[in-house]
Amino acid sequence: MAQFQFFDDTTSPSQGPARIAKLRAELSRRSFDGFVVPRADEHQGEYVPKSAERLAWLTGFTGSAGTAVIFLNKAALVVDGRYTVQAAEQVDTSVITPVQLADMSAEDWIAANLPESGTLAYDPWLHTSDSLKRLEQAAAKAGGKLAPVDINLVDVIWIDRPAPPQERVRPHPLDYAGETAEAKLERIRKKMAEAKLDALVISDPHNLAWAFNLRGGDVGHTPLPLGYAVLPKAGRASLFFDPAKITNEAGAAVGELAEFAPIGTFQSALDTLGQKGGKVRVDSATGAVALIRRIEAAGGMVDVGADPIALMKAVKNKAEIAGSHAAHLRDGVAMARYLAWLDREAPKGQLTEIDAVEALEAFRVETGALKNISFPSISGAGPNAALPHYRVTASSNRKIENNQIFLIDSGAQYEDGTTDITRTIIVGEPTAEMKDRFTRVLQGHIAIARIVFPKGTTGAQIDSFARKPLWDAGLDFDHGTGHGIGSYLSVHEGPQRIAKTGTTPLEVGMMLSNEPGFYKQGDYGIRIENLILVEPRKIAGGDREMLGFETLTFTPIDLRLVEPSIMTRDEIAWLNDYHAQVREKIGPHVDAQTRAWLEDATRAIG
């Protein structure tokens, strides 16, 4: 049995109609024409506590991104390309219409469907300043208006809503953090001084955890303590948490740098902040409109902009990088043992997707260092592999069949580092098409791994390198090529990313994923993912400061799916060198049976 993930069907399409009907009754009672239900909590988190899973409770959709708009006579669920199939399967489409983000945004749908002079309600704790502006424009375009509510309307009808989490806040050891909270706060205050700020409201729990070297457990798979902080330009910071979360160890770790205050006093603290009349930074990415309005109503001047902590956190220090190396070596050993086991067992035809997830978790548990998984494993056999964010449940669970592709995307949380890896495996014999598509994805992966680029380059500028081999065949994939990675924090961390939306310049010390893919709906899916670290590169004769990537992940890539005839000599050399490093790093730490498998799985080709 898995310890850190479950396979129950937590929602059903049948739940939507009755709950949406109740919400509509509440809308009518309050004279509203509609309500917006984003998949977000008060911190705009990707992973939210059960008490904030409003979108899933209302509609049945359990994806990590999406927005429902409920009107009195119609409703839409807007999702991106990752969730096209999932949304259609999880909601009752006779009541709520799935809408593709690429075709129409939630705001476009509102503009087209809100009745003239209609009133669209929203929860100001679940929207940022930017997202509210887009809603305002959409309502105005329809000839309607927005109305904030003082209590979320889903919460009104959600009678058995879970209580907010109360997991204990604990210190993150300096050996892993690599920098004291005192030193971090000094750096943050220098950035505040440059922006002439009197205070910073820290609304992103990831930033709070990093700045004060704290960790928690309020959301699944990410060691987050949910709370807020106010950092003045001088003096002690204030950390706002549920008092039940605070341990003596956390208090001792924070010491004189900050005081803990009950979360119930946070809004009055915002009033006090506003009354001082200074310039207060609220994070544009995670700061709720409710924060801004509260401070402004008390007389403060709000400066909406980037929380400077986000970029600091993204650039890993020597201790965090060393920890990541150790975590990836440990994880690589577990992955090698797992893949060797899978190759022995899968051809027998009895393994299911759930069996595969449970086995991988067990191998990671045997490291003795696993704190959690870093996200629910994506374990897809055959057509399920074509769903980029598929999560296996008891009802969707498939057998891993012969002559099919099996995709496993998983990660681990160790105290010294966070991992994320995808491997695509063939059980039996691949088709020529499978080999062609896999090799093109591999070529894109290699292109990112080998790229050298000038300092100042953004992820958007290099994203197409991962896609060109697919583009050459008239193919593509509908997700970013890479996301940032936290250090015993979120497996998806910004602001850096390799994607069309990746506008943050890459810096030495940033960690990202390298994960191009290809998905043939109803048949198979392919993704190859390693984590990478931005490092300096020297080019003889060059006059620019150049950067490149060090690969952190060391696990075999399935050679049975590789078609060497379409690869260049340099691509084959990269693959052979990568596999030689896997043998060298992982081989000494596995048993004889796994070592024999590893030797064959990493053999030189071409």
Backbone torsions as a table, in degrees:
resi	resn	phi	psi	omega
1	MET	NA	138.9	177.1
2	ALA	-71.6	144.9	179.4
3	GLN	-92.4	-31.1	-167.7
4	PHE	-114.3	0.9	177.4
5	GLN	-146.5	159.5	-176.2
6	PHE	-130.7	166.0	-173.5
7	PHE	-127.7	15.8	178.2
8	ASP	-69.8	149.7	170.5
9	ASP	-80.8	104.6	-173.4
10	THR	-83.1	-16.3	-179.9
11	THR	-135.7	169.4	177.7
12	SER	-147.9	144.3	176.6
13	PRO	-56.5	-25.8	-176.0
14	SER	-70.0	-16.7	-177.6
15	GLN	-77.3	-23.8	-173.4
16	GLY	-62.0	-51.3	-173.7
17	PRO	-55.9	-47.1	-177.3
18	ALA	-67.2	-40.5	-178.0
19	ARG	-71.6	-38.1	177.0
20	ILE	-67.0	-35.8	176.4
21	ALA	-62.4	-40.2	176.6
22	LYS	-64.7	-40.5	178.8
23	LEU	-64.5	-39.3	178.8
24	ARG	-65.4	-35.9	176.6
25	ALA	-63.8	-38.2	178.4
26	GLU	-68.4	-38.1	177.1
27	LEU	-61.5	-46.5	-179.8
28	SER	-61.5	-42.0	-178.6
29	ARG	-61.4	-32.6	-178.0
30	ARG	-98.8	5.3	178.7
31	SER	63.7	37.2	173.6
32	PHE	-103.3	153.8	178.2
33	ASP	-99.4	-15.3	-179.4
34	GLY	-170.2	169.3	179.9
35	PHE	-146.0	140.2	-179.8
36	VAL	-98.9	129.9	-180.0
37	VAL	-122.4	92.3	177.7
38	PRO	-79.0	159.6	174.4
39	ARG	-89.6	76.7	-176.3
40	ALA	-154.4	157.4	169.8
41	ASP	-108.7	-167.9	-177.1
42	GLU	-67.1	-11.1	-179.2
43	HIS	-111.5	7.4	-178.8
44	GLN	59.3	34.3	-175.8
45	GLY	-79.0	148.9	174.7
46	GLU	-71.0	-44.4	175.6
47	TYR	-102.6	122.4	-173.7
48	VAL	-119.8	156.6	177.8
49	PRO	-68.6	161.9	-178.6
50	LYS	-58.4	-31.2	-179.6
51	SER	-67.9	-15.2	-178.8
52	ALA	-110.7	9.3	-179.9
53	GLU	-81.6	56.3	-174.8
54	ARG	-68.7	-40.5	-177.5
55	LEU	-63.9	-44.2	179.5
56	ALA	-65.0	-42.8	-178.8
57	TRP	-62.7	-41.7	-175.0
58	LEU	-75.0	-42.7	-169.7
59	THR	-109.9	-25.1	-172.9
60	GLY	98.1	-11.1	-178.5
61	PHE	-81.2	125.2	-174.4
62	THR	-109.9	11.1	179.3
63	GLY	-65.9	165.7	-175.2
64	SER	-87.4	0.1	178.6
65	ALA	-151.7	137.6	179.2
66	GLY	161.2	160.9	178.8
67	THR	-139.2	128.6	173.7
68	ALA	-101.9	140.3	173.5
69	VAL	-123.5	116.7	-175.7
70	ILE	-107.6	114.6	172.1
71	PHE	-103.1	173.5	-176.5
72	LEU	-66.5	-27.4	-175.9
73	ASN	-125.9	1.9	178.6
74	LYS	-159.2	162.5	-179.3
75	ALA	-153.2	149.4	178.8
76	ALA	-133.6	149.2	170.6
77	LEU	-120.9	112.3	-177.4
78	VAL	-96.3	122.2	-178.7
79	VAL	-132.8	158.8	177.3
80	ASP	-88.1	-178.6	-173.0
81	GLY	-60.3	-21.8	179.2
82	ARG	-66.7	-26.1	-167.8
83	TYR	-118.7	16.8	-177.6
84	THR	-55.8	-53.1	-177.1
85	VAL	-71.0	-43.8	-177.2
86	GLN	-59.6	-44.3	-178.4
87	ALA	-61.4	-43.2	-179.0
88	ALA	-65.1	-30.7	-178.7
89	GLU	-82.2	-30.6	-170.7
90	GLN	-92.7	-17.1	-178.6
91	VAL	-113.0	157.6	174.7
92	ASP	-80.3	104.4	-172.5
93	THR	-73.7	-6.5	174.4
94	SER	-79.0	-16.3	-178.2
95	VAL	-111.4	-36.3	-178.1
96	ILE	-130.4	130.4	-174.8
97	THR	-96.5	117.7	173.7
98	PRO	-67.4	134.6	-179.1
99	VAL	-125.6	133.6	179.0
100	GLN	-79.4	126.2	179.6
101	LEU	-57.0	-35.7	-179.6
102	ALA	-63.7	-26.6	-179.3
103	ASP	-92.2	-36.5	-175.4
104	MET	-160.4	126.9	176.5
105	SER	-77.6	167.5	176.7
106	ALA	-59.8	-38.2	-179.7
107	GLU	-66.5	-39.7	177.3
108	ASP	-61.9	-41.1	-178.9
109	TRP	-66.2	-38.8	177.1
110	ILE	-63.0	-46.2	-178.6
111	ALA	-60.7	-33.2	-177.8
112	ALA	-84.5	-20.0	-170.4
113	ASN	-122.4	-16.4	178.5
114	LEU	-67.6	128.2	179.9
115	PRO	-60.2	148.5	177.1
116	GLU	-60.5	135.0	-175.0
117	SER	67.8	12.5	-179.8
118	GLY	-76.8	160.1	-179.8
119	THR	-117.6	121.8	179.1
120	LEU	-103.3	119.7	-179.5
121	ALA	-88.7	153.3	178.6
122	TYR	-152.3	158.1	177.5
123	ASP	-96.9	113.5	-175.8
124	PRO	-66.3	-11.6	176.3
125	TRP	-82.8	-10.1	-175.5
126	LEU	-113.1	12.8	-179.2
127	HIS	-134.9	140.0	173.8
128	THR	-85.2	172.8	179.1
129	SER	-59.7	-43.4	-178.6
130	ASP	-66.0	-44.4	-177.9
131	SER	-67.3	-32.6	177.8
132	LEU	-67.8	-38.8	177.9
133	LYS	-59.4	-40.6	179.9
134	ARG	-66.4	-38.5	176.9
135	LEU	-64.8	-41.9	-180.0
136	GLU	-61.2	-43.3	179.4
137	GLN	-64.0	-40.0	-179.8
138	ALA	-65.6	-44.2	179.6
139	ALA	-63.9	-41.6	-179.8
140	ALA	-64.1	-38.0	179.4
141	LYS	-62.0	-33.7	179.3
142	ALA	-84.2	-5.2	-176.5
143	GLY	81.1	20.5	-179.7
144	GLY	-113.6	-164.6	-179.0
145	LYS	-147.2	167.0	177.2
146	LEU	-102.8	155.1	175.4
147	ALA	-142.3	122.1	176.6
148	PRO	-74.5	150.4	175.2
149	VAL	-113.9	150.2	-178.6
150	ASP	-88.6	-11.0	172.7
151	ILE	-142.8	135.8	-178.1
152	ASN	-59.3	130.9	-174.9
153	LEU	-69.5	-25.6	173.7
154	VAL	-67.7	-40.0	178.7
155	ASP	-61.7	-31.3	-179.8
156	VAL	-62.2	-38.7	-175.9
157	ILE	-97.9	-9.3	-179.1
158	TRP	-86.8	83.9	-171.1
159	ILE	-64.4	-40.3	-176.8
160	ASP	-103.2	35.1	179.4
161	ARG	-60.1	132.3	179.9
162	PRO	-62.1	152.2	175.4
163	ALA	-71.2	152.7	175.0
164	PRO	-58.0	149.3	-176.8
165	PRO	-68.8	154.6	-179.0
166	GLN	-134.4	39.6	179.1
167	GLU	-69.7	147.2	-173.4
168	ARG	-70.2	141.0	173.6
169	VAL	-85.9	132.7	-177.1
170	ARG	-134.9	155.0	179.2
171	PRO	-73.1	148.6	173.7
172	HIS	-100.5	117.1	-170.8
173	PRO	-57.3	143.9	-179.2
174	LEU	-60.5	-31.7	178.6
175	ASP	-56.9	-33.3	179.8
176	TYR	-94.3	-36.3	-178.3
177	ALA	-70.1	-38.5	176.2
178	GLY	79.6	-4.9	179.8
179	GLU	-156.0	137.0	-179.3
180	THR	-70.1	154.8	175.6
181	ALA	-60.4	-36.3	179.7
182	GLU	-60.0	-44.9	-179.8
183	ALA	-67.3	-38.7	178.7
184	LYS	-63.2	-45.0	-179.3
185	LEU	-63.6	-34.8	177.4
186	GLU	-63.3	-42.2	178.4
187	ARG	-66.8	-40.0	179.7
188	ILE	-63.9	-41.6	-178.7
189	ARG	-67.8	-28.9	174.6
190	LYS	-64.2	-41.5	177.2
191	LYS	-65.9	-37.6	177.5
192	MET	-63.8	-40.9	-179.8
193	ALA	-64.1	-40.1	178.8
194	GLU	-61.3	-34.1	179.9
195	ALA	-91.7	4.3	-179.4
196	LYS	55.6	47.0	179.9
197	LEU	-97.0	143.1	174.6
198	ASP	-91.5	-23.6	179.6
199	ALA	-160.6	157.2	176.6
200	LEU	-125.1	125.6	171.9
201	VAL	-91.7	119.7	-179.5
202	ILE	-96.7	103.4	-176.6
203	SER	-100.0	-15.5	178.4
204	ASP	-89.7	113.9	-178.7
205	PRO	-60.5	-27.2	176.2
206	HIS	-62.6	-43.7	-179.5
207	ASN	-67.7	-38.7	177.1
208	LEU	-62.4	-47.4	-179.5
209	ALA	-59.4	-44.0	-178.6
210	TRP	-67.4	-46.8	-173.6
211	ALA	-63.4	-36.6	-175.2
212	PHE	-105.7	9.6	180.0
213	ASN	51.7	54.0	178.4
214	LEU	-123.7	154.3	172.8
215	ARG	-138.8	163.9	-178.9
216	GLY	-149.5	-150.5	-178.0
217	GLY	-160.4	38.2	-173.0
218	ASP	-83.3	-18.7	177.6
219	VAL	-126.0	161.3	-177.2
220	GLY	-66.4	129.7	166.7
221	HIS	72.0	-2.7	175.6
222	THR	-125.0	125.1	-174.3
223	PRO	-75.6	63.7	-174.4
224	LEU	-99.4	134.5	165.3
225	PRO	-95.8	115.3	-179.4
226	LEU	-76.8	125.9	-179.5
227	GLY	177.4	-174.9	-179.9
228	TYR	-128.2	162.8	172.6
229	ALA	-140.1	149.5	170.4
230	VAL	-121.0	120.5	-178.8
231	LEU	-110.7	107.8	176.4
232	PRO	-77.7	164.9	-178.1
233	LYS	-68.0	-18.3	174.6
234	ALA	-149.3	151.9	178.0
235	GLY	94.0	-172.7	-175.3
236	ARG	-77.3	142.8	173.0
237	ALA	-79.2	164.1	174.3
238	SER	-119.8	128.5	178.8
239	LEU	-110.9	124.6	-174.1
240	PHE	-107.9	111.6	179.8
241	PHE	-137.1	162.9	166.4
242	ASP	-61.8	126.7	-176.4
243	PRO	-55.9	-27.2	-179.1
244	ALA	-65.6	-16.8	-177.6
245	LYS	-84.5	-20.1	-167.9
246	ILE	-82.6	125.5	177.3
247	THR	-103.4	160.8	174.8
248	ASN	-60.3	-36.4	-179.4
249	GLU	-63.5	-41.6	178.9
250	ALA	-65.1	-42.5	178.8
251	GLY	-61.5	-42.4	179.8
252	ALA	-66.8	-37.1	-178.5
253	ALA	-67.6	-39.0	-179.7
254	VAL	-75.9	-35.8	174.3
255	GLY	56.6	-130.8	-176.5
256	GLU	-84.3	-3.1	-176.9
257	LEU	-71.6	-30.1	-174.6
258	ALA	-154.5	162.3	173.1
259	GLU	-116.7	143.0	174.2
260	PHE	-86.1	137.1	178.5
261	ALA	-132.9	149.1	179.3
262	PRO	-62.0	140.4	-179.4
263	ILE	-59.0	-26.6	178.9
264	GLY	-65.2	-16.6	-179.9
265	THR	-96.6	2.1	-172.9
266	PHE	-63.1	-44.5	-175.7
267	GLN	-68.3	-35.8	176.3
268	SER	-69.2	-29.7	175.6
269	ALA	-66.4	-35.2	175.4
270	LEU	-64.9	-38.1	176.4
271	ASP	-60.2	-46.3	179.8
272	THR	-61.3	-41.2	179.1
273	LEU	-60.9	-45.3	179.8
274	GLY	-65.6	-36.9	-179.0
275	GLN	-64.2	-25.9	177.9
276	LYS	-70.6	-18.2	172.4
277	GLY	77.1	10.5	-177.5
278	GLY	-84.9	-176.3	179.1
279	LYS	-94.4	118.6	-173.0
280	VAL	-116.4	123.8	176.7
281	ARG	-83.4	128.1	171.2
282	VAL	-118.4	131.5	-174.6
283	ASP	-63.2	126.7	-179.2
284	SER	-68.4	-25.6	-176.2
285	ALA	-84.5	-33.5	-173.2
286	THR	-128.5	-5.1	-177.6
287	GLY	-79.8	119.4	-178.3
288	ALA	-70.6	149.5	175.7
289	VAL	-55.6	-35.2	-179.2
290	ALA	-60.0	-36.4	177.2
291	LEU	-62.5	-48.6	-176.7
292	ILE	-60.2	-46.9	-176.7
293	ARG	-65.7	-36.5	-179.2
294	ARG	-64.5	-45.7	-179.0
295	ILE	-66.0	-44.6	-178.7
296	GLU	-65.6	-37.6	-179.7
297	ALA	-63.9	-26.3	-179.9
298	ALA	-89.9	0.7	176.0
299	GLY	105.5	3.1	-179.2
300	GLY	-83.3	162.8	177.2
301	MET	-108.7	115.8	-177.1
302	VAL	-93.8	130.3	175.6
303	ASP	-109.2	103.1	-179.5
304	VAL	-83.4	121.1	-177.9
305	GLY	-168.6	-173.0	-177.7
306	ALA	-71.5	134.4	170.6
307	ASP	-68.7	119.9	-176.4
308	PRO	-62.0	-18.9	-178.0
309	ILE	-65.6	-33.5	-174.0
310	ALA	-57.4	-46.0	-178.6
311	LEU	-72.1	-36.5	176.5
312	MET	-61.3	-45.4	-178.2
313	LYS	-63.2	-33.2	-177.4
314	ALA	-68.5	-27.8	-178.8
315	VAL	-92.6	107.7	-174.0
316	LYS	-78.3	143.5	178.5
317	ASN	-89.9	-179.9	-174.9
318	LYS	-60.1	-40.3	-179.6
319	ALA	-67.2	-40.4	179.1
320	GLU	-67.1	-37.8	178.2
321	ILE	-68.6	-43.3	177.1
322	ALA	-61.7	-40.4	178.0
323	GLY	-63.2	-39.3	178.9
324	SER	-65.0	-41.3	176.7
325	HIS	-58.9	-44.7	-179.6
326	ALA	-65.0	-42.5	-179.9
327	ALA	-64.0	-40.1	-179.1
328	HIS	-71.8	-32.9	175.2
329	LEU	-65.1	-47.5	179.1
330	ARG	-59.8	-45.0	-178.4
331	ASP	-68.9	-34.4	178.3
332	GLY	-63.8	-37.1	176.9
333	VAL	-64.9	-45.8	178.2
334	ALA	-61.4	-41.4	-179.9
335	MET	-66.1	-40.5	179.1
336	ALA	-62.9	-45.1	178.7
337	ARG	-61.5	-39.9	-179.2
338	TYR	-66.3	-48.9	-176.8
339	LEU	-66.5	-34.9	175.1
340	ALA	-63.3	-43.7	176.7
341	TRP	-61.1	-45.3	-178.7
342	LEU	-60.8	-42.2	179.3
343	ASP	-64.1	-29.9	177.4
344	ARG	-77.3	-40.8	-169.8
345	GLU	-91.8	-37.3	-173.2
346	ALA	-59.9	-40.8	-178.9
347	PRO	-62.6	-15.7	179.4
348	LYS	-72.2	-16.1	173.5
349	GLY	83.5	10.0	-176.7
350	GLN	-105.6	-15.7	-176.5
351	LEU	-72.9	143.3	172.1
352	THR	-111.5	171.8	176.8
353	GLU	-58.9	-40.8	179.7
354	ILE	-67.1	-40.5	176.1
355	ASP	-55.5	-42.5	-176.9
356	ALA	-66.1	-39.4	178.0
357	VAL	-65.1	-47.6	-176.8
358	GLU	-63.7	-38.2	179.6
359	ALA	-65.6	-43.3	-179.5
360	LEU	-64.1	-42.3	178.0
361	GLU	-61.4	-39.3	179.8
362	ALA	-63.1	-41.1	178.2
363	PHE	-64.2	-36.5	178.0
364	ARG	-71.0	-38.6	177.2
365	VAL	-59.1	-37.0	-177.9
366	GLU	-67.7	-11.0	173.3
367	THR	-67.7	-21.8	-177.6
368	GLY	78.1	2.4	-175.8
369	ALA	-122.2	-2.4	-175.1
370	LEU	-69.4	125.6	175.7
371	LYS	-94.9	-32.5	-180.0
372	ASN	-175.0	172.4	165.2
373	ILE	-84.4	159.7	-176.1
374	SER	-90.7	-10.0	173.0
375	PHE	-173.2	161.2	178.2
376	PRO	-62.5	127.5	-174.7
377	SER	-61.2	139.3	174.6
378	ILE	-97.0	106.9	-174.9
379	SER	-120.2	97.3	-171.3
380	GLY	-120.7	121.9	176.6
381	ALA	-102.9	135.7	177.1
382	GLY	54.7	-123.5	-176.0
383	PRO	-63.6	-26.1	178.2
384	ASN	-67.2	-24.9	177.3
385	ALA	-67.7	-17.4	-179.9
386	ALA	-81.0	-2.4	177.7
387	LEU	-100.2	105.2	-171.5
388	PRO	-56.2	-32.1	-178.7
389	HIS	-119.4	36.6	178.5
390	TYR	-63.7	137.5	171.1
391	ARG	-124.5	119.0	-177.0
392	VAL	-67.9	136.9	174.2
393	THR	-126.4	172.7	-179.5
394	ALA	-58.0	-34.2	-177.4
395	SER	-84.0	-26.9	-178.4
396	SER	-92.9	-9.7	-172.8
397	ASN	-55.2	121.5	179.2
398	ARG	-110.3	154.5	169.3
399	LYS	-75.9	147.4	175.5
400	ILE	-85.2	104.7	-171.1
401	GLU	-93.5	161.4	179.2
402	ASN	-69.0	145.8	179.7
403	ASN	63.8	28.7	175.3
404	GLN	-123.5	156.9	173.4
405	ILE	-84.2	142.7	172.5
406	PHE	-125.0	128.1	-178.3
407	LEU	-115.0	129.3	176.6
408	ILE	-127.2	115.2	178.8
409	ASP	-115.2	117.6	-172.3
410	SER	-151.1	171.6	177.6
411	GLY	-163.0	166.3	-176.9
412	ALA	-129.3	150.6	170.9
413	GLN	-108.3	109.9	170.1
414	TYR	-111.1	154.1	-175.8
415	GLU	-63.8	-22.9	179.6
416	ASP	-96.4	-3.7	179.3
417	GLY	176.1	159.7	180.0
418	THR	-111.5	133.7	-179.4
419	THR	-118.3	159.7	179.5
420	ASP	-158.2	120.5	-174.7
421	ILE	-145.9	139.6	173.0
422	THR	-123.3	133.4	171.9
423	ARG	-129.1	140.1	177.7
424	THR	-110.7	124.2	-171.7
425	ILE	-119.8	140.6	170.1
426	ILE	-99.3	130.9	173.0
427	VAL	-103.7	115.5	-174.2
428	GLY	88.9	-138.4	-174.6
429	GLU	-110.0	132.2	177.3
430	PRO	-82.6	157.0	171.2
431	THR	-80.4	164.9	177.2
432	ALA	-61.5	-36.1	179.0
433	GLU	-65.4	-44.0	178.0
434	MET	-57.1	-44.5	-178.8
435	LYS	-65.6	-40.6	178.8
436	ASP	-62.8	-48.1	-177.8
437	ARG	-66.5	-42.6	179.2
438	PHE	-60.3	-44.1	-176.8
439	THR	-66.5	-36.1	177.4
440	ARG	-66.6	-39.5	175.0
441	VAL	-63.3	-42.2	178.1
442	LEU	-62.1	-41.0	178.4
443	GLN	-61.5	-39.6	176.5
444	GLY	-65.5	-40.0	177.6
445	HIS	-61.5	-45.5	-179.6
446	ILE	-64.6	-38.0	179.8
447	ALA	-59.7	-42.5	177.7
448	ILE	-68.7	-42.2	-178.4
449	ALA	-61.4	-32.3	-173.9
450	ARG	-97.0	-10.5	-170.5
451	ILE	-64.3	143.1	172.4
452	VAL	-121.9	132.6	-171.6
453	PHE	-143.9	154.7	-179.0
454	PRO	-70.4	148.5	172.9
455	LYS	-55.6	139.3	-177.2
456	GLY	100.7	-9.2	178.9
457	THR	-71.1	142.0	178.9
458	THR	-101.0	165.2	176.9
459	GLY	-62.8	-32.6	179.1
460	ALA	-62.2	-32.3	-177.9
461	GLN	-73.4	-22.6	-179.0
462	ILE	-107.9	-5.5	-177.3
463	ASP	-56.5	-39.2	-174.9
464	SER	-69.1	-20.4	176.9
465	PHE	-60.6	-34.9	-179.9
466	ALA	-73.6	-19.7	-173.6
467	ARG	-99.7	-21.2	-171.8
468	LYS	-55.3	-45.0	179.5
469	PRO	-59.8	-32.3	175.4
470	LEU	-75.5	-42.1	178.1
471	TRP	-57.5	-37.5	-179.3
472	ASP	-59.4	-23.7	179.2
473	ALA	-106.7	12.9	179.2
474	GLY	74.5	30.1	-175.0
475	LEU	-124.4	168.0	177.0
476	ASP	-166.9	-179.7	172.4
477	PHE	-135.5	153.7	-169.4
478	ASP	-103.7	34.4	173.1
479	HIS	-139.1	169.6	178.1
480	GLY	-66.4	162.8	178.7
481	THR	-81.7	-28.3	-177.5
482	GLY	-162.1	149.5	177.3
483	HIS	-124.2	160.0	175.9
484	GLY	-71.8	161.6	-177.5
485	ILE	-128.4	136.6	176.3
486	GLY	-85.7	169.8	177.1
487	SER	-105.7	100.2	-168.7
488	TYR	48.0	48.5	175.1
489	LEU	-143.9	-142.8	-174.0
490	SER	-71.1	139.7	175.8
491	VAL	-70.8	-18.1	175.1
492	HIS	-119.1	105.7	-174.6
493	GLU	-129.0	133.2	175.1
494	GLY	-99.2	-174.1	5.8
495	PRO	-88.2	-7.7	-176.7
496	GLN	-75.2	143.9	173.5
497	ARG	-162.9	155.9	173.1
498	ILE	-103.7	98.2	-174.4
499	ALA	-169.0	167.9	177.9
500	LYS	-60.1	-24.9	-179.7
501	THR	-95.2	6.5	-175.8
502	GLY	-83.2	85.4	-174.2
503	THR	-95.8	-3.8	-180.0
504	THR	-84.0	125.9	177.0
505	PRO	-59.8	139.5	179.5
506	LEU	-78.7	138.3	-177.4
507	GLU	-125.9	154.7	176.2
508	VAL	-56.2	130.6	179.4
509	GLY	101.0	-11.0	176.3
510	MET	-76.8	140.3	174.8
511	MET	-109.4	140.3	179.1
512	LEU	-142.4	169.6	170.4
513	SER	-98.2	157.1	175.9
514	ASN	-126.8	98.9	-169.1
515	GLU	-144.0	63.6	171.6
516	PRO	-64.9	161.1	-178.5
517	GLY	-153.5	178.3	172.7
518	PHE	-151.8	139.2	-173.7
519	TYR	-136.4	119.0	175.8
520	LYS	-104.6	102.6	-171.9
521	GLN	-55.4	132.9	178.3
522	GLY	80.7	2.3	-175.4
523	ASP	-131.5	-64.0	-178.7
524	TYR	-162.1	165.0	175.5
525	GLY	-138.5	154.1	-177.4
526	ILE	-135.8	133.5	170.4
527	ARG	-151.0	138.4	176.5
528	ILE	-125.1	116.3	-173.6
529	GLU	-129.3	124.2	166.6
530	ASN	-121.8	158.5	169.8
531	LEU	-93.6	147.7	-175.6
532	ILE	-133.6	156.1	-178.0
533	LEU	-125.1	129.2	177.7
534	VAL	-71.9	129.1	-179.7
535	GLU	-140.4	161.4	179.2
536	PRO	-67.5	152.1	174.5
537	ARG	-133.7	139.3	176.4
538	LYS	-111.0	131.3	176.7
539	ILE	-120.6	119.7	-177.5
540	ALA	-58.0	129.5	177.4
541	GLY	85.8	-9.3	-179.5
542	GLY	-77.7	156.9	-180.0
543	ASP	-118.5	12.7	179.2
544	ARG	-117.7	150.8	172.3
545	GLU	-75.1	119.6	-172.7
546	MET	-112.3	153.5	179.9
547	LEU	-129.7	161.6	175.7
548	GLY	-154.9	-166.9	-176.9
549	PHE	-122.3	138.8	165.9
550	GLU	-99.4	130.3	176.7
551	THR	-79.3	132.3	-177.0
552	LEU	-100.7	-25.5	-173.7
553	THR	-91.6	133.9	-179.6
554	PHE	-131.1	93.3	-179.8
555	THR	-147.1	138.2	-177.7
556	PRO	-56.7	146.1	172.7
557	ILE	-102.1	131.5	-170.1
558	ASP	-63.1	105.5	-177.4
559	LEU	-68.3	-21.0	179.3
560	ARG	-66.8	-17.3	179.5
561	LEU	-101.1	1.4	-176.9
562	VAL	-91.6	133.8	174.6
563	GLU	-110.1	92.9	-173.9
564	PRO	-60.1	-23.8	-173.8
565	SER	-66.5	-20.1	179.1
566	ILE	-102.7	5.5	179.5
567	MET	-97.7	152.1	174.8
568	THR	-81.6	165.9	178.3
569	ARG	-60.2	-39.2	-180.0
570	ASP	-67.2	-37.8	178.4
571	GLU	-65.2	-42.5	178.0
572	ILE	-64.8	-39.4	178.6
573	ALA	-63.0	-40.2	178.3
574	TRP	-62.5	-46.3	-177.7
575	LEU	-63.0	-43.4	179.1
576	ASN	-64.5	-40.1	179.0
577	ASP	-67.7	-40.5	177.6
578	TYR	-59.9	-45.9	-179.2
579	HIS	-67.5	-32.1	175.5
580	ALA	-64.6	-38.4	177.3
581	GLN	-67.3	-38.0	177.2
582	VAL	-59.8	-46.8	179.1
583	ARG	-60.1	-43.3	-176.0
584	GLU	-68.3	-41.8	-175.2
585	LYS	-81.6	-40.6	-171.6
586	ILE	-93.7	-36.5	-174.9
587	GLY	-49.1	-46.1	-177.4
588	PRO	-66.8	-11.8	-172.9
589	HIS	-108.5	7.8	-178.7
590	VAL	-119.5	163.4	179.8
591	ASP	-71.6	169.0	-174.0
592	ALA	-61.0	-40.3	-179.7
593	GLN	-63.8	-45.2	178.2
594	THR	-66.5	-37.6	-179.8
595	ARG	-62.9	-40.4	178.8
596	ALA	-63.8	-42.2	176.4
597	TRP	-62.7	-42.2	-177.8
598	LEU	-62.8	-40.3	179.3
599	GLU	-58.3	-44.1	-178.9
600	ASP	-72.6	-40.3	-176.5
601	ALA	-68.0	-19.9	-177.7
602	THR	-115.4	19.9	-178.7
603	ARG	-63.5	151.7	178.0
604	ALA	-71.1	142.7	176.7
605	ILE	-120.2	170.8	174.7
606	GLY	78.6	NA	NA
